[in-house]
Amino acid sequence: MAERKIVDAKNTFCPGPLMELIANMKQAEVGDELVVLSTDEGSANDIPEWINKVGHEVIESSEDAGVWSIVVKKIK
């Protein structure tokens, strides 16, 4: 059964949030969703770019009070 996991990368800076996501993606099962929380505005571009490059899926991306929430799904 697919899980949804929070990857709290707040208060880290590029490439920290992306590195946190990559480490968690390696542990995730196909179908799992990871929610990356980041205060680094660059994550809004860097994470979707990496996700598309490696063939996973961006479910949604939003910002609230300086915290980006990027939901990705492991496809393969």
Buried (B, 14 or more C-beta within 10 A) or exposed (E): EEEEEEBEBBEBEBBBBBEBBBEBBEEBEEEBBBBBBBBBEBBBEBBBEBBEEEEBEBBEBEBEEEEBBBBBBBEE
